[in-house]
């Protein structure tokens, strides 16, 4: 629960700005504004500020940012080199972000590649007190905590408009995680099954729980294809007040509240 009386959480995916605000750790309003580049993102932020939002706590995250991760003992001082090694050379100006976690044993560093250096600068021009978070890392921490009390692997798939975050966790340990643009057909299922096979697991016999969130709906193509291979498939829907949109779309986003 947030110790502050009011918060504003902003999540940008390169196509739109998802925002939510509330008080004392409870989301009361949520919305989405088209924002296809840093300029339109800046305009959307200015409009939100003009409406009176963001006076106390503002937390911004890049939804489904490409990332890599490594133990802190390996990554410290080598973050840029690891990003280039794992994600390829940078084209244009980037504002890479580095986040830490002790949720998986030793200190882990997760490094995200944000597409424009203007994003951080412009958001803080609108709200100088804004902080930056990794929704990817905080989501992995939550699913990891859930996996400590579950049986078998827990696989989280959060689907966006152009990318998806996929991860497998078991008994609190992070086994595998990626962001992919392969959303068509059986692409997401292929990534999950292939990763399980590399660890010697057969999907049907693994007892894995599939946690779907984001753009997915019950009975759609994504939900149906996972149901064909796994017996436990759940759509994650956070508990919150009526916010005017499918709550599964806010699963990854709303988890940032604990950082406010």
N, C-alpha and C positions, 0 to 999 in steps of 0.2 A: 504494500500500500504506500502511495506517495505521501510524504510528510508535508507536501505543499498543498495549498488550497486550490490551485488552478494550474493545469499543464496543457501544453500544445505539443503534439507529436506529428512530425512531418516525414513522409516517406516518398521518395522520388524514384521512379523506375526508368526515366528517360522518355516516357510517354505521357505520364500524368503524375500529379502530386496528390497523394492520399494524405488526408489530415484527420486528426481526431483531437478532441479536447474534453476535459472533464475536471473533476476535483476529487481529492482524497483517493486516488487510485482507481476511480470508476469513470469509464468513458460515457459521456453524455451526448456528444454530437460527433458526427463523422461526415466527411464529404470527399469529393474528388474533383480536381480541376485539371483541364488539359494543360500540359507543360512539356513540349517536345524538344526544348533546348534551354540553355541557361537563361536566355533573355525572358522567355515566357515563364520559366520557373520563378525568376525574380519578380515578375509582374504578379504572379499568383501569391507570392509571399507578401508583397506590398498590400494586396487586396485583403488578405487575412488579417494583417496588422491593422489596417484601416477599420476592420469590423470589430476591433477590440480584443483580438486573440493574441496570446503570447506575452502577457504582461509579467508573468512570474517565471515559469519554467518552459523552455523550448528545447526539444530534443529532435535532431534531424538524423535520418538514416538513408542510405542508398539501397533501395530494395534490389535484391538479387545481384549485387555487385560481384564481378569476378574476383576470386580470392585464392590465396594459398595459405597454408598454415605450417608451423614448425615449432619445435621446442624453443623456449626463449634462449636457452644456452647456445642454440645453433643460429637463431635468427638475429640476435642482438648485434646491431651494427652492420647487418648484411641484408636488411629488409628490401632495399631496391634491387639488389642482385638476385634475391630469391624470386621476387615478382617477375623480373625479366626471364629468369630461368624457367619458371613454371608457366607463365602466361605469354611469353614471347616479348619481343621488343615493343616499346611504347611508340605510338604514332600520335603526334600532337602533344598538347599540354595536359598533364594529369595531376590530380591531387590525391596521391596515395595516402591511405589511412591505416594506422596500426593500432590493434586492440589486444588486450591481454586477458587471459582467463586462467584460473586455478581449479576449474571445475572438473578437469579430466586428469588429475594427478599433478604432475609437474607443471610448472608455469608454461602455458602455450601462447604463442603469438599468432594472431590471425591478421593477415595483410590484405586489404581490399584496394582494388584499382578503380578509382572514381574517374569518370570520363573527362571532366573539365576542372581545371584549377579555379575557374570562376565560381563554381558552386559554393564552396566553403566561404569564399570572400563575400559573395553576394548575400548569402543567408545571414552572415554575421553583420553585414551592413544594416539589414532590416532589424535584426534582433542581436545586438552586441553580446548578450548573455547566452546565446544559443550554444548548445553542446552537440557533439557528434558521436553517434553510437553505431554499432554493428548489429543490425537486426538478425543477420546470419548467425553471429556468435551467440547472441542471447537466445535465439531459437534452438540452437544446438545444445546449449546448456539446459534449457527446459526439457527437451526431449530426452537428453541424457539422464536428467533427474527422474523422469517418468520411467525410463528403462530399468532403473534400479529396483523398482517394485513390480515390474512386469516379468513375464516368462517368455524367453526367446528373444530374438532380435526385434528391434523397433526401427521401422523405416519411415522417415518423414519425407514427404514430397509436397513442397509448396509451389504452386503453379502461378506464374504471372502471365502478362500479355505477350512477352517476347522471350522470357527466360524462366527457368525453374530451379529451385534449390532441392537437391536430393541428398539424403544422409542416412547412414545406418549406424545405430548405436546399440550397445548390448551391455547390460549390467553397469551402466554408467560410463562406459568407455566408448569413445568416438572411433569407429572403425573405418569410415569412409564418408567423404562429402564432396560434392561438386556443384557448380552452377552450369547449366547447359542451355543452349538455344534450341535443342532438338525436341520440339514439342509436338511434332506431327506423328500421326500413326502410332506405332508401338515404341517410339523413341525413348520415352521415359521408362517404360517397362524394361526395355533392352538394357539400359544403363544399370538398373537395379539388379536384374537377373545376372548380368555379366559380372558385376562386382561380387555377388554372392557365390557364383561358381568359382571365382578366383580364390575365395576363402574356403572352398570345399563344401559349400552349402547348396542343397537342393531346395528351391523355393517352396514346393508343395509340402515338403517334410520338415521345413525349418521352424514352423510355428511362429513365423514372423508376423508382427502386427504392422499394418500399413496405415499411416496417419496422413490423410490427404487434406490439403487446405489450399486457399487461393481461389482461382477461377473455376475450380471443379464444382460439379453439381451431381447429386445422386442420380444414377442412371445414365450419365453422359458417357462419352467414349473413354475418357480417362478412368472413370470409376468402374466401368464395365470390364476394361481390359485387365485391371488389377484383380478384380473379382474372379477372373478366370484362373488365376495362378495362386491366389492367396485366400485363405478361409477367413481371415480377420482383416477387414478393410473398413476404416472409420473415417468420416469427414469431420475434421476438428472445427467446432463452432464455439468460440469464446462466449461466456455469459456476459451480457452487457445490456444496457437499456436499448430501446428501439432507436436505431441509428440510420434507418433508411436504405440499408444495403445488406447483401448477404454477409452474415457475420464470419463465414469461413474465409472471406477475402481479407479479413482483419486479423487473422490468427497470428501471423508473423509480426505484423505491425503493432498489435495491441500488447504483445509481450514486452515491448519497449517501456511500458508504463512503469515497470519496476525500476527502471534506470532514472526515472524522473525524480 
